Amino acid sequence: MTRQLFFLTAAFAILCVVYIALSVYSRYVERKRLEEEHAAGAGGGVGREDYIDRGMVVYERSWRKKLLYGIFVFPLAAAVILIIIANHS
């Protein structure tokens, strides 16, 4: 049982690092996209920073942002299922 707990803890720590890295990268890509949109004239008279800030607020509520939580859910669920199957066999 301690081995399994160690495995789950280590996996969770690794997944945290992956989540943080992908989250930062995703925010960077979204911000770049908003900057390019504003430079192309999509701002509609709104200042650059205001346009980007509003776009980032929309991004924070988007499904794309929420899908990053799958980084935790799917691998840990698979690991738990495999541990349960191994223990009951």
C-alpha positions in Angstrom: 0.0 0.0 0.0 2.8 2.4 0.7 4.3 1.8 -2.7 1.0 2.7 -4.3 0.6 5.8 -2.2 4.2 6.8 -3.1 3.4 6.3 -6.8 0.2 8.3 -6.6 1.9 11.2 -4.8 4.8 11.2 -7.2 2.4 11.1 -10.2 0.4 13.9 -8.7 3.5 16.0 -8.2 4.6 15.4 -11.8 1.1 16.2 -13.1 1.2 19.5 -11.1 4.4 20.5 -12.9 2.9 19.6 -16.3 -0.3 21.4 -15.5 1.5 24.6 -14.4 3.8 24.5 -17.5 0.9 24.0 -19.9 -1.2 26.6 -18.2 1.5 29.2 -18.5 2.1 28.2 -22.1 -1.6 28.4 -22.9 -1.9 31.8 -21.4 1.1 33.0 -23.3 -0.3 31.7 -26.6 -3.7 33.3 -25.9 -2.1 36.6 -25.0 0.0 36.5 -28.2 -3.2 35.8 -30.3 -5.0 38.7 -28.7 -2.0 41.0 -29.3 -2.0 40.0 -33.0 -5.7 40.5 -33.3 -5.5 44.0 -31.8 -2.5 44.9 -34.1 -4.6 43.7 -37.1 -7.3 46.2 -36.1 -9.8 44.0 -34.2 -9.7 46.3 -31.2 -12.5 48.5 -32.3 -11.0 51.6 -30.8 -10.3 50.0 -27.4 -6.8 50.4 -26.0 -4.4 47.5 -26.5 -4.1 46.6 -22.8 -7.8 46.8 -22.2 -8.5 44.6 -25.2 -6.0 42.0 -24.0 -7.3 42.2 -20.4 -10.9 41.6 -21.6 -9.8 38.8 -23.8 -7.9 37.1 -21.0 -11.0 37.3 -18.7 -12.9 35.5 -21.5 -10.1 33.0 -21.8 -10.2 32.3 -18.0 -13.8 31.3 -18.3 -13.4 29.2 -21.5 -13.6 25.5 -21.9 -10.1 25.4 -23.3 -8.8 26.6 -19.9 -11.0 24.1 -18.0 -9.9 21.2 -20.2 -6.4 21.5 -18.8 -7.8 20.0 -15.6 -8.0 16.7 -17.6 -4.2 16.6 -17.0 -5.1 15.5 -13.4 -8.3 13.6 -13.9 -7.5 11.1 -16.7 -4.0 9.8 -15.6 -4.9 9.6 -11.9 -8.2 7.9 -12.7 -6.4 5.4 -14.9 -3.8 4.8 -12.2 -6.4 4.3 -9.5 -8.4 1.8 -11.7 -5.2 -0.1 -12.5 -4.3 -0.3 -8.8 -7.8 -1.5 -7.9 -7.7 -4.2 -10.6 -4.2 -5.3 -9.5 -5.3 -5.6 -5.9 -8.4 -7.6 -6.6 -6.8 -10.0 -9.0 
